[in-house]
Amino acid sequence: MLVMVAGPTAVGKTALCLSLARHFGTEIVSADSRQFYREMNVGTAKPTPEELEQVRHHLINSLSIQQNYDVKQFETDALAALDQIFEKSSMALATGGSGLFVKTLCEGIDEMPSAHPSIRQSLKGQLKTKGLAALTHQLKVLDPDYYQKADLSNSQRILRALEVCLSTGLPYSSFRTTTQKKKLPQKRPFSIIKIGLERERNELYERINQRVDEMLVNGLLEEAQSLYPFREQNALQTVGYQEIFGYLEQQYNWEEAIRLIKRNTRRYAKRQLTWFKKDEEMHWFRLDSDAMQNFQQIRMFIESKL
């Protein structure tokens, strides 16, 4: 059985999954599309080295920022990791806030996949600041076939094509050559329980603000500075890094950068919840300040399904 724990950033996925993994004697597969990268530590809220020692995690720190990686390769890697876990345990955990990666692990990839919310937001920002010509140039590089056929004055179509290219690592035209009908979910050789975590909005937003403050104390600025030469990489089109890159380019002052990080992280959390709420198979739990009670409630639910 795979227990998939999903939810917005800062809701408490890591702490809960560590407790569940220790209790059930199992391991965790990351479905967070930014925690794969070794160079991105502070800004991705990875489990600490101590937490990684407590429970084995798969697909964390497995890539370099300079490596190309797409959701189809993630599916292959995650299923291989689950095979390893199931050789030792009847239950595995997976967790993340990246909706497309969670969906792909559980169901396979759609013929025409949905875009990751953060990618859509980033592209809209580029359209506003750099103009449509910059996006059409990007499309020409990523999908020259569709570039030749597309209406290059239609910003929505250009955005949609780029969303798919950047979310999957594959050309948009490769999906258009197949049927547009959505595939049925792929049959996995294991059962899946999906657990969604949420909190009261004010509490979640306060946790987000606190997490940003902690990231800044722990060296987010210095980490972003070291990654600035790679700022065009898809992995770095991410809240936290993008705002600091803007600060480094003197678009605004440091106080404004912090305000934007907190605001955009809250907006990202809202988009994550919107994505996961569409999944009718998700079992939702509203967490509160009592971590032990939260754990016991979800533990009992999982045990009822075993």
PyMOL commands that set and color helices and strands:
alter all, ss='L'
color gray80, all
select helices_A, chain A and resi 13-24+42-44+49-54+71-86+99-107+117-130+132-142+144-149+155-168+172-176+201-217+220-230+234-236+241-248+254-277+291-305
alter helices_A, ss='H'
color red, helices_A
select strands_A, chain A and resi 2-6+28-30+57-58+92-96+192-198+282-286
alter strands_A, ss='S'
color yellow, strands_A
deselect
rebuild
show_as cartoon
